[in-house]
Amino acid sequence: MISLDAPKVMGIVNMTPDSFYDGGAYNDIDAALIQVEKHLSEGATFIDIGGYSSRPGASSISVEEEINRVVPVVRAIHKKFPKAVISIDTFRSEVARAAISEGGSIINDISAGELDPKMFGAIIELNVPYIMMHMKKTPKDMQKGIHYDHLLLEIGNYFSKKVNHLHASGVKDIILDVGFGFAKTIEHNYQLLGNLQHFDFLKLPMLAGISRKSMLYKPLNTSTEQALNATTAANMIALQNGANLLRVHDVKEAMECVTIYNLTKQNS
């Protein structure tokens, strides 16, 4: 068991050619293992492996291709770093099952079961922790779903229904992700960042996935490559507002953020 009472960091490794920041950087197993070793040495508690790009407008790939991207690297990580806690970034139950059987420990689903009706059944059967994110539509067309009458209320209701269903089915370990950048305007993203504590009523840990996203670099007229400082600033705000887990490309800087946050909490 890993406690999230004190914040933890999740390091990202994308096995995709087209992810918005590091697409293509770790497409072979050796490169991925080097990045995993770096993340772990810098303090990551979790490693998140994804084989399907979820950037806005991303094209779909087959289940078979996603499995071929994800499963070999999960197997290799589990062999080389047997104590590593591997999260599988997928919304497909078939990929989830295949990756968990090779050493994965957590499912990180950007669709909270919306894009695969079999996902909840797989989570119940596999008995693994489940990260559920809020998103409308699909990665390809999610930016067409940007309308909310009451943003916080609607996302709270969305999570509440799904959490109640999963709890009733015996799923105990659930982490929430409000989905920064997924069917959200920049204003929506900052409203969520400033109000993460709104979701405390669900009494579940909160993941913040803000790393190098356009909500950070667009207001600054920079780029994703120049967004590390803004990422650190946003991560600190997320921690102050109740985030328990930071999902990042840059583990060292996120761990420094967590250290400063913890020192502030301990001495306040």
C-alpha positions in Angstrom: 0.0 0.0 0.0 1.2 3.5 -0.9 -0.2 6.4 1.2 -1.1 9.6 -0.6 -1.5 11.5 2.7 1.8 13.2 1.7 2.0 14.2 -2.0 3.7 11.9 -4.5 5.0 12.3 -8.1 4.1 10.2 -11.2 6.7 10.3 -14.0 5.4 10.2 -17.6 6.8 7.9 -20.3 4.9 8.2 -23.6 5.3 5.3 -26.0 3.8 7.4 -28.8 5.1 9.3 -31.9 2.8 12.2 -31.5 2.3 13.2 -27.8 2.3 17.0 -27.4 5.7 17.2 -25.5 7.8 14.1 -25.8 6.2 12.3 -28.7 8.7 9.9 -30.3 11.4 10.4 -27.6 11.0 7.0 -25.9 9.5 4.8 -28.7 12.1 2.0 -28.2 12.4 0.0 -25.0 16.0 1.0 -24.3 15.2 4.7 -24.4 12.1 4.1 -22.3 14.1 2.2 -19.6 16.6 5.0 -19.4 13.8 7.5 -18.8 12.2 5.3 -16.2 15.5 4.9 -14.4 15.8 8.7 -14.4 12.3 9.2 -13.1 12.8 6.7 -10.3 16.2 8.1 -9.3 14.7 11.5 -9.1 12.0 10.4 -6.7 9.0 9.3 -8.7 6.7 6.9 -6.8 4.8 5.9 -10.0 5.6 5.5 -13.7 2.8 6.2 -16.1 3.1 4.4 -19.5 0.9 5.5 -22.4 0.6 4.2 -25.9 -2.3 6.4 -27.2 -1.8 10.1 -27.7 -4.6 12.1 -26.0 -3.5 15.5 -27.2 -6.4 17.6 -28.8 -7.1 16.4 -32.3 -5.1 13.2 -31.9 -6.0 10.4 -34.3 -7.1 7.0 -33.1 -5.1 3.8 -33.3 -6.1 0.2 -33.1 -6.2 -1.8 -29.9 -3.6 -4.1 -31.3 -1.2 -1.2 -32.0 -1.7 0.3 -28.5 -1.0 -3.1 -26.9 2.1 -3.5 -29.1 3.4 -0.1 -27.9 2.6 -0.6 -24.2 2.9 -4.2 -23.2 6.6 -4.9 -24.2 7.8 -1.8 -22.3 5.7 -2.7 -19.2 7.2 -6.1 -19.3 10.7 -4.7 -19.6 10.2 -2.2 -16.8 8.8 -4.8 -14.5 11.8 -7.0 -15.2 14.5 -4.4 -14.7 12.7 -2.4 -11.9 10.5 -5.0 -10.1 9.6 -2.6 -7.3 8.4 0.1 -9.7 4.7 0.9 -9.5 3.5 1.1 -13.1 0.4 3.0 -14.1 -1.2 2.2 -17.5 -2.6 5.2 -19.3 -5.4 3.7 -21.3 -9.1 3.9 -21.8 -9.3 0.4 -23.3 -10.1 -2.6 -21.2 -8.2 -5.0 -23.5 -5.0 -2.9 -23.1 -5.6 -2.7 -19.3 -5.9 -6.4 -19.0 -2.8 -7.1 -21.2 -0.6 -4.6 -19.3 -1.7 -5.6 -15.8 -0.8 -9.2 -16.7 2.7 -8.1 -17.5 3.4 -6.1 -14.4 1.2 -3.0 -14.4 -0.4 -2.0 -11.1 -2.7 0.9 -11.8 -5.1 1.9 -14.6 -5.2 5.6 -15.6 -8.3 6.1 -17.7 -8.8 9.5 -19.3 -12.5 8.7 -20.1 -13.6 7.3 -16.7 -15.1 4.3 -18.5 -17.0 6.4 -21.1 -15.0 5.2 -24.1 -15.1 1.5 -23.2 -18.2 0.1 -21.5 -16.1 -2.9 -20.4 -13.5 -0.9 -18.5 -15.4 -0.8 -15.2 -15.8 -4.6 -15.3 -12.1 -5.0 -16.0 -11.2 -2.8 -13.0 -13.6 -4.8 -10.8 -12.1 -8.1 -11.9 -8.5 -7.0 -11.9 -8.9 -5.4 -8.5 -6.4 -2.6 -9.2 -6.4 1.1 -8.3 -8.2 3.2 -10.8 -7.5 6.8 -11.9 -10.6 8.3 -13.5 -10.4 11.6 -15.4 -13.1 14.0 -16.6 -13.4 14.5 -20.3 -16.1 15.1 -22.9 -16.3 13.2 -26.2 -12.9 11.8 -27.4 -9.4 13.2 -27.7 -10.1 13.8 -31.4 -13.2 16.0 -30.9 -13.1 16.9 -27.2 -12.6 20.6 -27.9 -16.1 20.7 -29.4 -17.6 19.8 -26.0 -16.5 23.0 -24.2 -19.7 24.2 -22.6 -20.6 24.1 -19.0 -23.5 25.8 -17.2 -21.8 25.2 -13.8 -18.3 23.7 -14.3 -17.6 22.6 -10.7 -21.0 21.2 -10.1 -21.1 19.3 -13.4 -17.7 17.7 -12.9 -18.6 16.9 -9.2 -21.8 15.2 -10.3 -19.9 13.3 -13.0 -17.4 11.9 -10.5 -20.0 11.3 -7.8 -22.1 8.9 -10.0 -19.1 6.9 -11.2 -17.5 6.7 -7.7 -20.8 5.5 -6.2 -21.1 2.8 -8.9 -17.5 1.6 -8.4 -17.7 1.6 -4.6 -20.9 -0.4 -4.8 -19.0 -2.9 -7.0 -16.2 -3.3 -4.5 -13.6 -1.0 -6.1 -11.8 0.6 -3.1 -8.8 2.6 -4.6 -9.9 5.5 -6.8 -8.0 8.6 -7.7 -9.7 11.6 -9.4 -8.3 13.8 -12.2 -10.3 16.8 -13.3 -8.8 16.6 -16.7 -6.9 19.9 -17.3 -7.0 20.7 -21.0 -9.6 18.0 -21.8 -12.7 19.7 -23.1 -11.8 22.8 -21.1 -11.0 26.4 -22.0 -8.0 28.1 -20.4 -10.4 29.9 -18.1 -12.0 26.5 -17.2 -8.6 25.1 -16.4 -7.7 27.9 -14.0 -11.1 27.8 -12.4 -10.5 24.1 -11.6 -6.9 24.7 -10.5 -8.1 27.3 -8.0 -10.9 25.2 -6.7 -9.6 21.6 -6.5 -10.8 21.6 -2.9 -14.4 21.7 -4.2 -14.1 18.0 -4.8 -13.1 17.2 -1.2 -16.6 16.0 -0.6 -15.8 12.8 -2.6 -13.1 12.0 0.0 -10.7 10.7 -2.6 -7.1 11.5 -3.7 -6.7 14.0 -6.5 -4.2 13.8 -9.3 -3.1 17.0 -11.1 -1.9 16.5 -14.6 -0.8 20.0 -15.6 2.7 19.4 -16.9 3.8 21.6 -19.8 0.2 22.0 -21.1 -1.1 24.8 -23.3 -3.0 26.3 -20.3 0.5 27.3 -19.0 2.4 28.4 -22.1 -0.4 30.1 -24.1 -1.0 32.9 -21.6 2.7 33.4 -21.5 3.2 33.4 -25.3 5.8 30.7 -25.0 5.9 27.0 -25.9 5.6 23.6 -24.2 9.4 23.4 -24.3 9.6 26.6 -22.2 6.8 25.7 -19.8 8.8 24.1 -17.0 8.8 27.1 -14.7 5.1 27.6 -15.2 4.5 23.9 -14.6 6.3 24.2 -11.2 4.2 27.3 -10.3 0.9 25.5 -11.2 2.0 22.3 -9.4 2.5 24.3 -6.2 -0.9 25.8 -6.5 -2.4 22.4 -7.1 -0.7 21.0 -3.9 -2.0 24.0 -1.9 -5.5 23.3 -3.1 -5.5 19.7 -2.3 -3.7 17.7 -5.0 -2.2 14.4 -3.7 -0.4 13.3 -6.9 1.5 15.3 -9.6 1.7 13.7 -13.0 4.7 15.2 -14.7 7.4 15.0 -17.4 10.0 16.6 -15.1 10.3 14.6 -11.9 13.2 16.4 -10.3 11.5 19.7 -10.4 8.2 18.3 -9.2 9.9 16.6 -6.2 11.5 19.9 -5.3 8.0 21.5 -5.4 6.7 18.7 -3.1 9.7 19.2 -0.7 9.1 22.9 -0.3 5.3 22.3 0.1 5.9 19.7 2.8 8.3 22.0 4.7 5.8 24.8 4.6 3.0 22.5 5.9 5.2 21.2 8.7 6.2 24.6 9.9 2.9 26.5 9.5 
